[in-house]
Amino acid sequence: MIFQAVVDKVKNYFDWTPVAVSEPVEIYCDYRDKGHVLLGYEVTVTYKHHGTQKHLFVDDEERFCLVSRAQARKNALDFYHEKQRQIKQR
């Protein structure tokens, strides 16, 4: 009986089944020197065994030019649609 409880707990640890997801939301930060700056897009996912997790897709177009604003938005939307697909499959 105790062994089965341990096995279930281990299975739940690796089970990241999403049960809810929110659309990407723009996240801003106010700086004294730069003003109102877009940091990126945040997608909130609620998992069955792990609670709510926030995933940030960073826009660093103004800092390092590694990820453009359009690419950050596309990454967030792709992640959102993938989680929605996983929810519908269940």
Distance bins in CASP14 RR format, pairs under 12 A and 6 or more apart:
PFRMAT RR
TARGET T0000
AUTHOR 0000-0000-0000
RMODE 2
METHOD distances of the structure
MODEL  1
1 7 0 0 0 0 0 1 0 0 0 0 0
1 8 0 0 0 0 0 1 0 0 0 0 0
2 8 0 0 0 0 0 1 0 0 0 0 0
2 9 0 0 0 0 0 1 0 0 0 0 0
3 9 0 0 0 0 0 1 0 0 0 0 0
3 10 0 0 0 0 0 1 0 0 0 0 0
4 10 0 0 0 0 0 1 0 0 0 0 0
4 11 0 0 0 0 0 1 0 0 0 0 0
5 11 0 0 0 0 0 1 0 0 0 0 0
5 12 0 0 0 0 0 1 0 0 0 0 0
6 12 0 0 0 0 0 1 0 0 0 0 0
6 13 0 0 0 0 0 1 0 0 0 0 0
7 13 0 0 0 0 0 1 0 0 0 0 0
7 14 0 0 0 0 0 1 0 0 0 0 0
8 14 0 0 0 0 0 1 0 0 0 0 0
8 15 0 0 0 0 1 0 0 0 0 0 0
8 49 0 0 0 0 0 1 0 0 0 0 0
9 15 0 0 0 0 0 1 0 0 0 0 0
9 49 0 0 0 0 1 0 0 0 0 0 0
10 49 0 0 0 0 0 1 0 0 0 0 0
11 17 0 0 0 0 0 1 0 0 0 0 0
11 48 0 0 0 0 0 1 0 0 0 0 0
11 49 0 0 0 0 1 0 0 0 0 0 0
12 47 0 0 0 0 0 1 0 0 0 0 0
12 48 0 0 0 0 1 0 0 0 0 0 0
12 49 1 0 1 0 0 0 0 0 0 0 0
12 50 0 0 0 0 1 0 0 0 0 0 0
12 51 0 0 0 0 0 1 0 0 0 0 0
13 47 0 0 0 0 0 1 0 0 0 0 0
13 48 0 0 0 0 0 1 0 0 0 0 0
13 49 1 0 0 1 0 0 0 0 0 0 0
13 50 0 0 0 0 1 0 0 0 0 0 0
14 47 0 0 0 0 0 1 0 0 0 0 0
14 48 0 0 0 0 0 1 0 0 0 0 0
14 49 0 0 0 0 1 0 0 0 0 0 0
14 50 0 0 0 0 0 1 0 0 0 0 0
15 47 0 0 0 0 1 0 0 0 0 0 0
15 48 1 0 0 1 0 0 0 0 0 0 0
15 49 1 0 1 0 0 0 0 0 0 0 0
15 50 0 0 0 0 1 0 0 0 0 0 0
15 51 0 0 0 0 0 1 0 0 0 0 0
15 86 0 0 0 0 0 1 0 0 0 0 0
15 90 0 0 0 0 0 1 0 0 0 0 0
16 45 0 0 0 0 1 0 0 0 0 0 0
16 46 0 0 0 0 0 1 0 0 0 0 0
16 47 1 0 1 0 0 0 0 0 0 0 0
16 48 0 0 0 0 1 0 0 0 0 0 0
16 49 1 0 0 1 0 0 0 0 0 0 0
16 50 1 0 0 1 0 0 0 0 0 0 0
16 51 0 0 0 0 0 1 0 0 0 0 0
16 53 0 0 0 0 1 0 0 0 0 0 0
16 55 0 0 0 0 0 1 0 0 0 0 0
16 83 0 0 0 0 0 1 0 0 0 0 0
16 86 0 0 0 0 1 0 0 0 0 0 0
17 45 0 0 0 0 0 1 0 0 0 0 0
17 46 0 0 0 0 0 1 0 0 0 0 0
17 47 1 0 0 1 0 0 0 0 0 0 0
17 48 1 0 1 0 0 0 0 0 0 0 0
17 49 1 0 0 1 0 0 0 0 0 0 0
17 50 0 0 0 0 1 0 0 0 0 0 0
17 51 0 0 0 0 0 1 0 0 0 0 0
17 83 0 0 0 0 0 1 0 0 0 0 0
17 86 1 0 0 1 0 0 0 0 0 0 0
17 87 0 0 0 0 1 0 0 0 0 0 0
17 89 0 0 0 0 1 0 0 0 0 0 0
17 90 1 0 0 1 0 0 0 0 0 0 0
18 43 0 0 0 0 0 1 0 0 0 0 0
18 44 0 0 0 0 0 1 0 0 0 0 0
18 45 1 0 1 0 0 0 0 0 0 0 0
18 46 1 0 0 1 0 0 0 0 0 0 0
18 47 1 0 1 0 0 0 0 0 0 0 0
18 48 1 0 0 1 0 0 0 0 0 0 0
18 49 0 0 0 0 0 1 0 0 0 0 0
18 50 0 0 0 0 1 0 0 0 0 0 0
18 51 0 0 0 0 0 1 0 0 0 0 0
18 52 0 0 0 0 0 1 0 0 0 0 0
18 53 0 0 0 0 1 0 0 0 0 0 0
18 55 0 0 0 0 0 1 0 0 0 0 0
18 79 0 0 0 0 0 1 0 0 0 0 0
18 80 0 0 0 0 0 1 0 0 0 0 0
18 81 0 0 0 0 0 1 0 0 0 0 0
18 82 0 0 0 0 1 0 0 0 0 0 0
18 83 1 0 1 0 0 0 0 0 0 0 0
18 84 0 0 0 0 1 0 0 0 0 0 0
18 85 0 0 0 0 1 0 0 0 0 0 0
18 86 1 0 1 0 0 0 0 0 0 0 0
18 87 1 0 1 0 0 0 0 0 0 0 0
18 88 0 0 0 0 0 1 0 0 0 0 0
18 89 0 0 0 0 0 1 0 0 0 0 0
18 90 0 0 0 0 1 0 0 0 0 0 0
19 44 0 0 0 0 0 1 0 0 0 0 0
19 45 0 0 0 0 1 0 0 0 0 0 0
19 46 1 0 1 0 0 0 0 0 0 0 0
19 47 1 0 0 1 0 0 0 0 0 0 0
19 48 1 0 1 0 0 0 0 0 0 0 0
19 49 0 0 0 0 1 0 0 0 0 0 0
19 50 0 0 0 0 0 1 0 0 0 0 0
19 51 0 0 0 0 1 0 0 0 0 0 0
19 52 0 0 0 0 0 1 0 0 0 0 0
19 53 0 0 0 0 0 1 0 0 0 0 0
19 83 0 0 0 0 1 0 0 0 0 0 0
19 84 0 0 0 0 0 1 0 0 0 0 0
19 86 0 0 0 0 1 0 0 0 0 0 0
19 87 1 0 0 1 0 0 0 0 0 0 0
19 88 0 0 0 0 0 1 0 0 0 0 0
19 90 0 0 0 0 1 0 0 0 0 0 0
20 43 0 0 0 0 0 1 0 0 0 0 0
20 44 0 0 0 0 1 0 0 0 0 0 0
20 45 1 0 0 1 0 0 0 0 0 0 0
20 46 1 0 1 0 0 0 0 0 0 0 0
20 47 0 0 0 0 1 0 0 0 0 0 0
20 48 0 0 0 0 1 0 0 0 0 0 0
20 51 0 0 0 0 1 0 0 0 0 0 0
20 52 0 0 0 0 1 0 0 0 0 0 0
20 53 0 0 0 0 0 1 0 0 0 0 0
20 80 0 0 0 0 0 1 0 0 0 0 0
20 83 0 0 0 0 1 0 0 0 0 0 0
20 84 0 0 0 0 1 0 0 0 0 0 0
20 86 0 0 0 0 0 1 0 0 0 0 0
20 87 1 0 0 1 0 0 0 0 0 0 0
20 90 0 0 0 0 0 1 0 0 0 0 0
21 42 0 0 0 0 0 1 0 0 0 0 0
21 43 1 0 0 1 0 0 0 0 0 0 0
21 44 1 0 0 1 0 0 0 0 0 0 0
21 45 1 0 1 0 0 0 0 0 0 0 0
21 46 1 0 0 1 0 0 0 0 0 0 0
21 47 0 0 0 0 1 0 0 0 0 0 0
21 52 0 0 0 0 0 1 0 0 0 0 0
21 53 0 0 0 0 0 1 0 0 0 0 0
21 54 0 0 0 0 0 1 0 0 0 0 0
21 55 0 0 0 0 1 0 0 0 0 0 0
21 76 0 0 0 0 0 1 0 0 0 0 0
21 77 0 0 0 0 0 1 0 0 0 0 0
21 79 0 0 0 0 1 0 0 0 0 0 0
21 80 1 0 0 1 0 0 0 0 0 0 0
21 81 0 0 0 0 1 0 0 0 0 0 0
21 82 0 0 0 0 1 0 0 0 0 0 0
21 83 1 0 1 0 0 0 0 0 0 0 0
21 84 1 0 1 0 0 0 0 0 0 0 0
21 85 0 0 0 0 1 0 0 0 0 0 0
21 86 0 0 0 0 1 0 0 0 0 0 0
21 87 1 0 0 1 0 0 0 0 0 0 0
21 88 0 0 0 0 0 1 0 0 0 0 0
22 41 0 0 0 0 0 1 0 0 0 0 0
22 42 0 0 0 0 1 0 0 0 0 0 0
22 43 1 0 0 1 0 0 0 0 0 0 0
22 44 1 0 1 0 0 0 0 0 0 0 0
22 45 1 0 0 1 0 0 0 0 0 0 0
22 46 0 0 0 0 1 0 0 0 0 0 0
22 52 0 0 0 0 1 0 0 0 0 0 0
22 53 0 0 0 0 0 1 0 0 0 0 0
22 54 0 0 0 0 1 0 0 0 0 0 0
22 55 0 0 0 0 0 1 0 0 0 0 0
22 76 0 0 0 0 0 1 0 0 0 0 0
22 79 0 0 0 0 0 1 0 0 0 0 0
22 80 1 0 0 1 0 0 0 0 0 0 0
22 83 0 0 0 0 1 0 0 0 0 0 0
22 84 0 0 0 0 0 1 0 0 0 0 0
22 87 0 0 0 0 0 1 0 0 0 0 0
23 41 0 0 0 0 1 0 0 0 0 0 0
23 42 0 0 0 0 1 0 0 0 0 0 0
23 43 1 0 0 1 0 0 0 0 0 0 0
23 44 0 0 0 0 1 0 0 0 0 0 0
23 45 0 0 0 0 0 1 0 0 0 0 0
23 73 0 0 0 0 0 1 0 0 0 0 0
23 76 0 0 0 0 1 0 0 0 0 0 0
23 77 0 0 0 0 1 0 0 0 0 0 0
23 79 0 0 0 0 0 1 0 0 0 0 0
23 80 1 0 0 1 0 0 0 0 0 0 0
23 81 0 0 0 0 0 1 0 0 0 0 0
23 83 0 0 0 0 0 1 0 0 0 0 0
23 84 0 0 0 0 1 0 0 0 0 0 0
24 38 0 0 0 0 0 1 0 0 0 0 0
24 40 0 0 0 0 1 0 0 0 0 0 0
24 41 1 0 1 0 0 0 0 0 0 0 0
24 42 1 0 0 1 0 0 0 0 0 0 0
24 43 1 0 1 0 0 0 0 0 0 0 0
24 44 0 0 0 0 1 0 0 0 0 0 0
24 45 0 0 0 0 0 1 0 0 0 0 0
24 54 0 0 0 0 0 1 0 0 0 0 0
24 55 0 0 0 0 1 0 0 0 0 0 0
24 56 0 0 0 0 1 0 0 0 0 0 0
24 57 1 0 0 1 0 0 0 0 0 0 0
24 59 0 0 0 0 0 1 0 0 0 0 0
24 72 0 0 0 0 1 0 0 0 0 0 0
24 73 1 0 0 1 0 0 0 0 0 0 0
24 74 0 0 0 0 1 0 0 0 0 0 0
24 75 0 0 0 0 1 0 0 0 0 0 0
24 76 1 1 0 0 0 0 0 0 0 0 0
24 77 1 0 0 1 0 0 0 0 0 0 0
24 78 0 0 0 0 1 0 0 0 0 0 0
24 79 0 0 0 0 1 0 0 0 0 0 0
24 80 1 0 1 0 0 0 0 0 0 0 0
24 81 0 0 0 0 0 1 0 0 0 0 0
24 83 0 0 0 0 0 1 0 0 0 0 0
24 84 0 0 0 0 0 1 0 0 0 0 0
25 38 0 0 0 0 0 1 0 0 0 0 0
25 39 0 0 0 0 0 1 0 0 0 0 0
25 40 0 0 0 0 1 0 0 0 0 0 0
25 41 1 0 0 1 0 0 0 0 0 0 0
25 42 1 0 1 0 0 0 0 0 0 0 0
25 43 1 0 0 1 0 0 0 0 0 0 0
25 44 1 0 0 1 0 0 0 0 0 0 0
25 54 0 0 0 0 1 0 0 0 0 0 0
25 55 0 0 0 0 0 1 0 0 0 0 0
25 56 0 0 0 0 0 1 0 0 0 0 0
25 57 0 0 0 0 0 1 0 0 0 0 0
25 73 0 0 0 0 0 1 0 0 0 0 0
25 76 0 0 0 0 1 0 0 0 0 0 0
25 77 0 0 0 0 0 1 0 0 0 0 0
25 80 0 0 0 0 0 1 0 0 0 0 0
26 36 0 0 0 0 0 1 0 0 0 0 0
26 37 0 0 0 0 0 1 0 0 0 0 0
26 38 1 0 0 1 0 0 0 0 0 0 0
26 39 0 0 0 0 1 0 0 0 0 0 0
26 40 1 0 0 1 0 0 0 0 0 0 0
26 41 1 0 0 1 0 0 0 0 0 0 0
26 42 0 0 0 0 1 0 0 0 0 0 0
26 43 0 0 0 0 0 1 0 0 0 0 0
26 56 0 0 0 0 0 1 0 0 0 0 0
26 57 0 0 0 0 0 1 0 0 0 0 0
26 59 0 0 0 0 1 0 0 0 0 0 0
26 69 0 0 0 0 1 0 0 0 0 0 0
26 72 0 0 0 0 1 0 0 0 0 0 0
26 73 0 0 0 0 1 0 0 0 0 0 0
26 76 0 0 0 0 1 0 0 0 0 0 0
27 36 0 0 0 0 0 1 0 0 0 0 0
27 37 0 0 0 0 1 0 0 0 0 0 0
27 38 1 0 0 1 0 0 0 0 0 0 0
27 39 1 0 1 0 0 0 0 0 0 0 0
27 40 1 0 1 0 0 0 0 0 0 0 0
27 41 1 0 0 1 0 0 0 0 0 0 0
27 42 1 0 1 0 0 0 0 0 0 0 0
27 43 0 0 0 0 0 1 0 0 0 0 0
27 44 0 0 0 0 0 1 0 0 0 0 0
27 54 0 0 0 0 1 0 0 0 0 0 0
27 55 0 0 0 0 0 1 0 0 0 0 0
27 56 1 0 0 1 0 0 0 0 0 0 0
27 57 0 0 0 0 1 0 0 0 0 0 0
27 58 0 0 0 0 1 0 0 0 0 0 0
27 59 0 0 0 0 1 0 0 0 0 0 0
27 72 0 0 0 0 0 1 0 0 0 0 0
27 73 0 0 0 0 0 1 0 0 0 0 0
27 76 0 0 0 0 0 1 0 0 0 0 0
28 34 0 0 0 0 0 1 0 0 0 0 0
28 35 0 0 0 0 1 0 0 0 0 0 0
28 36 1 0 1 0 0 0 0 0 0 0 0
28 37 1 0 0 1 0 0 0 0 0 0 0
28 38 1 0 1 0 0 0 0 0 0 0 0
28 39 1 0 0 1 0 0 0 0 0 0 0
28 40 0 0 0 0 1 0 0 0 0 0 0
28 41 0 0 0 0 0 1 0 0 0 0 0
28 42 0 0 0 0 0 1 0 0 0 0 0
28 59 0 0 0 0 0 1 0 0 0 0 0
29 35 0 0 0 0 1 0 0 0 0 0 0
29 36 1 0 0 1 0 0 0 0 0 0 0
29 37 1 0 1 0 0 0 0 0 0 0 0
29 38 0 0 0 0 1 0 0 0 0 0 0
29 39 1 0 1 0 0 0 0 0 0 0 0
29 40 0 0 0 0 1 0 0 0 0 0 0
29 56 0 0 0 0 0 1 0 0 0 0 0
29 58 0 0 0 0 0 1 0 0 0 0 0
29 59 0 0 0 0 0 1 0 0 0 0 0
29 62 0 0 0 0 0 1 0 0 0 0 0
30 36 1 0 1 0 0 0 0 0 0 0 0
30 37 1 0 0 1 0 0 0 0 0 0 0
30 38 0 0 0 0 0 1 0 0 0 0 0
30 39 0 0 0 0 0 1 0 0 0 0 0
31 37 1 0 1 0 0 0 0 0 0 0 0
31 38 0 0 0 0 0 1 0 0 0 0 0
31 39 0 0 0 0 0 1 0 0 0 0 0
31 62 0 0 0 0 0 1 0 0 0 0 0
31 63 0 0 0 0 0 1 0 0 0 0 0
34 62 1 0 0 1 0 0 0 0 0 0 0
34 63 0 0 0 0 0 1 0 0 0 0 0
35 62 0 0 0 0 0 1 0 0 0 0 0
36 62 0 0 0 0 0 1 0 0 0 0 0
37 58 0 0 0 0 0 1 0 0 0 0 0
37 59 0 0 0 0 1 0 0 0 0 0 0
37 60 0 0 0 0 0 1 0 0 0 0 0
37 61 0 0 0 0 0 1 0 0 0 0 0
37 62 1 0 0 1 0 0 0 0 0 0 0
37 63 0 0 0 0 1 0 0 0 0 0 0
37 69 0 0 0 0 0 1 0 0 0 0 0
38 56 0 0 0 0 0 1 0 0 0 0 0
38 57 0 0 0 0 0 1 0 0 0 0 0
38 58 0 0 0 0 1 0 0 0 0 0 0
38 59 1 0 1 0 0 0 0 0 0 0 0
38 60 0 0 0 0 0 1 0 0 0 0 0
38 61 0 0 0 0 1 0 0 0 0 0 0
38 62 0 0 0 0 1 0 0 0 0 0 0
38 63 0 0 0 0 0 1 0 0 0 0 0
38 67 0 0 0 0 0 1 0 0 0 0 0
38 68 0 0 0 0 0 1 0 0 0 0 0
38 69 1 0 0 1 0 0 0 0 0 0 0
38 70 0 0 0 0 0 1 0 0 0 0 0
38 72 0 0 0 0 1 0 0 0 0 0 0
38 73 0 0 0 0 1 0 0 0 0 0 0
38 76 0 0 0 0 0 1 0 0 0 0 0
39 56 1 0 0 1 0 0 0 0 0 0 0
39 57 0 0 0 0 1 0 0 0 0 0 0
39 58 1 0 0 1 0 0 0 0 0 0 0
39 59 1 0 0 1 0 0 0 0 0 0 0
39 60 0 0 0 0 1 0 0 0 0 0 0
39 61 0 0 0 0 0 1 0 0 0 0 0
39 62 0 0 0 0 0 1 0 0 0 0 0
39 63 0 0 0 0 0 1 0 0 0 0 0
39 67 0 0 0 0 0 1 0 0 0 0 0
39 69 0 0 0 0 0 1 0 0 0 0 0
39 72 0 0 0 0 1 0 0 0 0 0 0
39 76 0 0 0 0 0 1 0 0 0 0 0
40 54 0 0 0 0 0 1 0 0 0 0 0
40 55 0 0 0 0 0 1 0 0 0 0 0
40 56 1 0 0 1 0 0 0 0 0 0 0
40 57 1 0 1 0 0 0 0 0 0 0 0
40 58 1 0 1 0 0 0 0 0 0 0 0
40 59 1 0 1 0 0 0 0 0 0 0 0
40 60 0 0 0 0 1 0 0 0 0 0 0
40 61 0 0 0 0 1 0 0 0 0 0 0
40 62 0 0 0 0 0 1 0 0 0 0 0
40 63 0 0 0 0 0 1 0 0 0 0 0
40 67 0 0 0 0 1 0 0 0 0 0 0
40 68 0 0 0 0 0 1 0 0 0 0 0
40 69 1 0 0 1 0 0 0 0 0 0 0
40 70 0 0 0 0 0 1 0 0 0 0 0
40 71 0 0 0 0 0 1 0 0 0 0 0
40 72 1 0 1 0 0 0 0 0 0 0 0
40 73 0 0 0 0 1 0 0 0 0 0 0
40 75 0 0 0 0 1 0 0 0 0 0 0
40 76 1 0 0 1 0 0 0 0 0 0 0
41 54 0 0 0 0 0 1 0 0 0 0 0
41 55 0 0 0 0 1 0 0 0 0 0 0
41 56 1 0 0 1 0 0 0 0 0 0 0
41 57 1 0 1 0 0 0 0 0 0 0 0
41 58 0 0 0 0 1 0 0 0 0 0 0
41 59 1 0 0 1 0 0 0 0 0 0 0
41 67 0 0 0 0 0 1 0 0 0 0 0
41 69 0 0 0 0 1 0 0 0 0 0 0
41 70 0 0 0 0 0 1 0 0 0 0 0
41 71 0 0 0 0 0 1 0 0 0 0 0
41 72 1 0 1 0 0 0 0 0 0 0 0
41 73 1 0 1 0 0 0 0 0 0 0 0
41 74 0 0 0 0 1 0 0 0 0 0 0
41 75 1 0 0 1 0 0 0 0 0 0 0
41 76 1 1 0 0 0 0 0 0 0 0 0
41 77 0 0 0 0 1 0 0 0 0 0 0
41 78 0 0 0 0 0 1 0 0 0 0 0
41 79 0 0 0 0 1 0 0 0 0 0 0
41 80 0 0 0 0 1 0 0 0 0 0 0
42 52 0 0 0 0 0 1 0 0 0 0 0
42 53 0 0 0 0 0 1 0 0 0 0 0
42 54 1 0 1 0 0 0 0 0 0 0 0
42 55 1 0 0 1 0 0 0 0 0 0 0
42 56 1 0 1 0 0 0 0 0 0 0 0
42 57 1 0 0 1 0 0 0 0 0 0 0
42 58 0 0 0 0 1 0 0 0 0 0 0
42 59 0 0 0 0 0 1 0 0 0 0 0
42 72 0 0 0 0 0 1 0 0 0 0 0
42 73 0 0 0 0 0 1 0 0 0 0 0
42 75 0 0 0 0 0 1 0 0 0 0 0
42 76 1 0 0 1 0 0 0 0 0 0 0
42 79 0 0 0 0 0 1 0 0 0 0 0
42 80 0 0 0 0 0 1 0 0 0 0 0
43 52 0 0 0 0 0 1 0 0 0 0 0
43 53 0 0 0 0 1 0 0 0 0 0 0
43 54 1 0 0 1 0 0 0 0 0 0 0
43 55 1 0 1 0 0 0 0 0 0 0 0
43 56 0 0 0 0 1 0 0 0 0 0 0
43 57 1 0 0 1 0 0 0 0 0 0 0
43 72 0 0 0 0 0 1 0 0 0 0 0
43 73 0 0 0 0 0 1 0 0 0 0 0
43 75 0 0 0 0 1 0 0 0 0 0 0
43 76 1 0 1 0 0 0 0 0 0 0 0
43 77 0 0 0 0 1 0 0 0 0 0 0
43 78 0 0 0 0 0 1 0 0 0 0 0
43 79 1 0 1 0 0 0 0 0 0 0 0
43 80 1 0 1 0 0 0 0 0 0 0 0
43 81 0 0 0 0 0 1 0 0 0 0 0
43 82 0 0 0 0 0 1 0 0 0 0 0
43 83 1 0 0 1 0 0 0 0 0 0 0
43 84 0 0 0 0 0 1 0 0 0 0 0
44 51 0 0 0 0 0 1 0 0 0 0 0
44 52 1 0 0 1 0 0 0 0 0 0 0
44 53 1 0 0 1 0 0 0 0 0 0 0
44 54 1 0 1 0 0 0 0 0 0 0 0
44 55 1 0 0 1 0 0 0 0 0 0 0
44 56 0 0 0 0 0 1 0 0 0 0 0
44 76 0 0 0 0 0 1 0 0 0 0 0
44 79 0 0 0 0 0 1 0 0 0 0 0
44 80 0 0 0 0 1 0 0 0 0 0 0
44 83 0 0 0 0 0 1 0 0 0 0 0
45 51 0 0 0 0 1 0 0 0 0 0 0
45 52 1 0 0 1 0 0 0 0 0 0 0
45 53 1 0 1 0 0 0 0 0 0 0 0
45 54 1 0 0 1 0 0 0 0 0 0 0
45 55 1 0 0 1 0 0 0 0 0 0 0
45 56 0 0 0 0 0 1 0 0 0 0 0
45 76 0 0 0 0 0 1 0 0 0 0 0
45 79 0 0 0 0 1 0 0 0 0 0 0
45 80 0 0 0 0 1 0 0 0 0 0 0
45 82 0 0 0 0 0 1 0 0 0 0 0
45 83 1 0 1 0 0 0 0 0 0 0 0
45 84 0 0 0 0 0 1 0 0 0 0 0
45 86 0 0 0 0 1 0 0 0 0 0 0
45 87 0 0 0 0 1 0 0 0 0 0 0
46 52 1 0 1 0 0 0 0 0 0 0 0
46 53 1 0 0 1 0 0 0 0 0 0 0
46 54 0 0 0 0 0 1 0 0 0 0 0
46 55 0 0 0 0 0 1 0 0 0 0 0
46 83 0 0 0 0 1 0 0 0 0 0 0
46 87 0 0 0 0 1 0 0 0 0 0 0
47 53 1 0 0 1 0 0 0 0 0 0 0
47 54 0 0 0 0 0 1 0 0 0 0 0
47 55 0 0 0 0 0 1 0 0 0 0 0
47 83 0 0 0 0 1 0 0 0 0 0 0
47 86 0 0 0 0 0 1 0 0 0 0 0
47 87 0 0 0 0 0 1 0 0 0 0 0
47 90 0 0 0 0 0 1 0 0 0 0 0
48 86 0 0 0 0 0 1 0 0 0 0 0
48 87 0 0 0 0 0 1 0 0 0 0 0
48 90 0 0 0 0 1 0 0 0 0 0 0
53 79 0 0 0 0 0 1 0 0 0 0 0
53 83 0 0 0 0 0 1 0 0 0 0 0
54 76 0 0 0 0 0 1 0 0 0 0 0
54 79 0 0 0 0 0 1 0 0 0 0 0
55 72 0 0 0 0 0 1 0 0 0 0 0
55 75 0 0 0 0 1 0 0 0 0 0 0
55 76 1 0 0 1 0 0 0 0 0 0 0
55 78 0 0 0 0 0 1 0 0 0 0 0
55 79 1 0 0 1 0 0 0 0 0 0 0
55 80 0 0 0 0 1 0 0 0 0 0 0
55 82 0 0 0 0 0 1 0 0 0 0 0
55 83 0 0 0 0 1 0 0 0 0 0 0
56 67 0 0 0 0 0 1 0 0 0 0 0
56 72 0 0 0 0 1 0 0 0 0 0 0
56 75 0 0 0 0 0 1 0 0 0 0 0
56 76 0 0 0 0 1 0 0 0 0 0 0
56 79 0 0 0 0 0 1 0 0 0 0 0
57 67 0 0 0 0 1 0 0 0 0 0 0
57 68 0 0 0 0 0 1 0 0 0 0 0
57 69 0 0 0 0 0 1 0 0 0 0 0
57 70 0 0 0 0 0 1 0 0 0 0 0
57 71 0 0 0 0 1 0 0 0 0 0 0
57 72 1 0 1 0 0 0 0 0 0 0 0
57 73 1 0 0 1 0 0 0 0 0 0 0
57 74 0 0 0 0 1 0 0 0 0 0 0
57 75 1 0 1 0 0 0 0 0 0 0 0
57 76 1 0 1 0 0 0 0 0 0 0 0
57 77 0 0 0 0 1 0 0 0 0 0 0
57 78 0 0 0 0 1 0 0 0 0 0 0
57 79 1 0 0 1 0 0 0 0 0 0 0
57 80 0 0 0 0 1 0 0 0 0 0 0
58 64 0 0 0 0 1 0 0 0 0 0 0
58 66 0 0 0 0 1 0 0 0 0 0 0
58 67 1 0 0 1 0 0 0 0 0 0 0
58 68 0 0 0 0 0 1 0 0 0 0 0
58 69 0 0 0 0 0 1 0 0 0 0 0
58 71 0 0 0 0 0 1 0 0 0 0 0
58 72 1 0 0 1 0 0 0 0 0 0 0
58 73 0 0 0 0 0 1 0 0 0 0 0
58 75 0 0 0 0 1 0 0 0 0 0 0
58 76 0 0 0 0 1 0 0 0 0 0 0
59 65 0 0 0 0 0 1 0 0 0 0 0
59 66 0 0 0 0 1 0 0 0 0 0 0
59 67 1 0 0 1 0 0 0 0 0 0 0
59 68 1 0 0 1 0 0 0 0 0 0 0
59 69 1 0 1 0 0 0 0 0 0 0 0
59 70 0 0 0 0 1 0 0 0 0 0 0
59 71 0 0 0 0 1 0 0 0 0 0 0
59 72 1 0 1 0 0 0 0 0 0 0 0
59 73 1 0 0 1 0 0 0 0 0 0 0
59 74 0 0 0 0 0 1 0 0 0 0 0
59 75 0 0 0 0 1 0 0 0 0 0 0
59 76 0 0 0 0 1 0 0 0 0 0 0
60 66 1 0 1 0 0 0 0 0 0 0 0
60 67 1 0 1 0 0 0 0 0 0 0 0
60 68 0 0 0 0 1 0 0 0 0 0 0
60 69 0 0 0 0 1 0 0 0 0 0 0
60 71 0 0 0 0 0 1 0 0 0 0 0
60 72 0 0 0 0 1 0 0 0 0 0 0
61 67 1 0 0 1 0 0 0 0 0 0 0
61 68 1 0 1 0 0 0 0 0 0 0 0
61 69 1 0 1 0 0 0 0 0 0 0 0
61 70 0 0 0 0 1 0 0 0 0 0 0
61 71 0 0 0 0 1 0 0 0 0 0 0
61 72 0 0 0 0 1 0 0 0 0 0 0
61 73 0 0 0 0 0 1 0 0 0 0 0
62 68 0 0 0 0 0 1 0 0 0 0 0
62 69 0 0 0 0 1 0 0 0 0 0 0
62 72 0 0 0 0 0 1 0 0 0 0 0
63 69 0 0 0 0 0 1 0 0 0 0 0
65 71 0 0 0 0 0 1 0 0 0 0 0
66 72 0 0 0 0 0 1 0 0 0 0 0
67 73 0 0 0 0 0 1 0 0 0 0 0
67 74 0 0 0 0 1 0 0 0 0 0 0
67 75 1 0 0 1 0 0 0 0 0 0 0
67 76 0 0 0 0 0 1 0 0 0 0 0
68 74 0 0 0 0 1 0 0 0 0 0 0
68 75 0 0 0 0 0 1 0 0 0 0 0
69 75 0 0 0 0 0 1 0 0 0 0 0
69 76 0 0 0 0 0 1 0 0 0 0 0
70 76 0 0 0 0 0 1 0 0 0 0 0
70 77 0 0 0 0 0 1 0 0 0 0 0
71 77 0 0 0 0 0 1 0 0 0 0 0
71 78 0 0 0 0 0 1 0 0 0 0 0
72 78 0 0 0 0 0 1 0 0 0 0 0
72 79 0 0 0 0 0 1 0 0 0 0 0
73 79 0 0 0 0 0 1 0 0 0 0 0
73 80 0 0 0 0 0 1 0 0 0 0 0
74 80 0 0 0 0 0 1 0 0 0 0 0
74 81 0 0 0 0 0 1 0 0 0 0 0
75 81 0 0 0 0 0 1 0 0 0 0 0
75 82 0 0 0 0 0 1 0 0 0 0 0
76 82 0 0 0 0 0 1 0 0 0 0 0
76 83 0 0 0 0 0 1 0 0 0 0 0
77 83 0 0 0 0 0 1 0 0 0 0 0
77 84 0 0 0 0 0 1 0 0 0 0 0
78 84 0 0 0 0 0 1 0 0 0 0 0
78 85 0 0 0 0 0 1 0 0 0 0 0
79 85 0 0 0 0 0 1 0 0 0 0 0
79 86 0 0 0 0 0 1 0 0 0 0 0
80 86 0 0 0 0 0 1 0 0 0 0 0
80 87 0 0 0 0 0 1 0 0 0 0 0
81 87 0 0 0 0 0 1 0 0 0 0 0
81 88 0 0 0 0 0 1 0 0 0 0 0
82 88 0 0 0 0 0 1 0 0 0 0 0
82 89 0 0 0 0 0 1 0 0 0 0 0
83 89 0 0 0 0 0 1 0 0 0 0 0
83 90 0 0 0 0 0 1 0 0 0 0 0
84 90 0 0 0 0 0 1 0 0 0 0 0
END
